[in-house]
Amino acid sequence: MSLGLDFGYVNEEIRRQNEQLARARSFSPEVDDCIRRLESSLMLTDEENGVLIKKIGEALKDVG
């Protein structure tokens, strides 16, 4: 049974977002460090979370 979902679009969107995230990581060593810590299941402080959100937003605007 086919649900008629376009997974090609979903896969392309995931690929695009992964590319943007990689650019954001290369844009800022601080962003890369925070993401690496999150990937390792380490927690960030509230201040680090705020910095991460701000810097990723800036980086994505720059590459957008």
Contact map, one row per residue, 1 for C-alpha under 8 A:
1110000000000000000000000000000000000000000000000000000000000000
1111100000000000000000000000000000000000000000000000000000000000
1111100000000000000000000000000000000000000000000000000000000000
0111110000000000000000000000000000000000000000000000000000000000
0111111000000000000000000000000000000000000000000000000000000000
0001111111000000000000000000000000000000000000000000000000000000
0000111111100000000000000000000000000000000000000000000000000000
0000011111110000000000000000000000000000000000000000000000000000
0000011111111000000000000000000000000000000000000000000000000000
0000011111111100000000000000000000000000000000000000000000000000
0000001111111110000000000000000000000000000000000000000000000000
0000000111111111000000000000000000000000000000000000000000000000
0000000011111111100000000000000000000000000000000000000000000000
0000000001111111110000000000000000000000000000000000000000000000
0000000000111111111000000000000000000000000000000000000000000000
0000000000011111111100000000000000000000000000000000000000000000
0000000000001111111110000000000000000000000000000000000000000000
0000000000000111111111000000000000000000000000000000000000000000
0000000000000011111111100000000000000000000000000000000000000000
0000000000000001111111110000000000000000000000000000000000010011
0000000000000000111111111000000000000000000000000000000100010000
0000000000000000011111111100000000000000000000000000000000000000
0000000000000000001111111110000000000000000000000000000000110010
0000000000000000000111111111001100000000000000000000001100110000
0000000000000000000011111111101100100000000000000000000000000000
0000000000000000000001111111100100000000000000000000000000000000
0000000000000000000000111111101000000000000000000000000000100000
0000000000000000000000011111111100000000000000000000001000000000
0000000000000000000000001111111110000000000000000000000000000000
0000000000000000000000000001111111000000000000000001000000000000
0000000000000000000000011011111111100000000000000001001100000000
0000000000000000000000011101111111110000000000000000000000000000
0000000000000000000000000000111111111000000000000000000000000000
0000000000000000000000000000011111111100000100010001000000000000
0000000000000000000000001000001111111110000000000000000000000000
0000000000000000000000000000000111111111000000000000000000000000
0000000000000000000000000000000011111111111100000000000000000000
0000000000000000000000000000000001111111111100000000000000000000
0000000000000000000000000000000000111111110000000000000000000000
0000000000000000000000000000000000011111110000000000000000000000
0000000000000000000000000000000000001111111000000000000000000000
0000000000000000000000000000000000001111111100000000000000000000
0000000000000000000000000000000000001100111110000000000000000000
0000000000000000000000000000000001001100011111111000000000000000
0000000000000000000000000000000000000000001111111000000000000000
0000000000000000000000000000000000000000000111111100000000000000
0000000000000000000000000000000000000000000111111110000000000000
0000000000000000000000000000000001000000000111111111000000000000
0000000000000000000000000000000000000000000111111111100000000000
0000000000000000000000000000000000000000000001111111110000000000
0000000000000000000000000000000000000000000000111111111000000000
0000000000000000000000000000011001000000000000011111111100000000
0000000000000000000000000000000000000000000000001111111110000000
0000000000000000000000000000000000000000000000000111111111000000
0000000000000000000000010001001000000000000000000011111111100000
0000000000000000000010010000001000000000000000000001111111110000
0000000000000000000000000000000000000000000000000000111111111000
0000000000000000000000000000000000000000000000000000011111111100
0000000000000000000000110010000000000000000000000000001111111110
0000000000000000000110110000000000000000000000000000000111111111
0000000000000000000000000000000000000000000000000000000011111111
0000000000000000000000000000000000000000000000000000000001111111
0000000000000000000100100000000000000000000000000000000000111111
0000000000000000000100000000000000000000000000000000000000011111
